[in-house]
Amino acid sequence: MNITSIIAAIPLFEGLTQQQCESLGAIAVRRNYSRQQSLFSEGDESNGFYIILTGKVKIFKLSPEGKEQILHIMGPGEPFGEAAVFAGEHFPASARTLAESKVLFFPRLSFVALITKNPSLSLNMLAFLSRRLRRLTSLVEDLSLKEVPGRFAAYLLYSGKHKNDPDVIELGISKNQLAGLLGTIPETLSRILKRMSQEKFIKAGVRHIQILDREGLRELSEGRRRLS
């Protein structure tokens, strides 16, 4: 598939004309990364943004004590680093691959010059950024206000929201990574998985989780119910 067709199929650029996709293709750079390779670190100069073609990338922050908090886990078709590009600031978090990954890189100066000439290109990105901000706001709320079972219940409900089968959640990440995403440790997550399985909220497999009690999970996520 040529670069223009690839760009046209990316949700971030949905609805752009053939000419606009060609203009983006002209500045895009293909990059390949191995597993556990750093793309950028928090505080690095924002020199462009990325869109994943294949693989997985985690976006995370490290506390002064070295504790990792995963903010997002990105998969194919998802952009990252774009907020810093618009603001012209340094990257506010770090990015590292979780698997061998292929990405498109859009250099900041070239991209800003492109949208200056064609402002309509930025409208889709602004809408996408708004949706991501809502997700980040929910994450902050979950981490600060909810107990770990509530965070996990909210994660399961969100993960199944746009799936063909919303009651089967495929675990595309390890349980250690999932614990990091939820702001807890693997041992705590394992205990919660066991308790939620015993109480018939879920059925946990090796690579997937089946939701058995959707309303119960909703009550957990909203703090109206607790694990016994």
Buried (B, 14 or more C-beta within 10 A) or exposed (E): EEBBEBBBEBEBBEEBEEEBBBBBBEBBEEEEBEEEEEBBEBEBEBBBBBBBBEBBBBBBEEEEEEEBBBBBBBBBEBBBBBBBBBEEEEBBBBBBBBBBBEBBBBBBEBBBEBBEEBEEBBEBBEEBBEEBEEEEEEBEEBBEEBBBBBBBBBBBBBBBEEEEEBBBBEBBBEBEBBBBBBBBEBEBBEBBBEEBBEBEBBBBEEEEBBBBBBEBBBBBBEEEBEBE
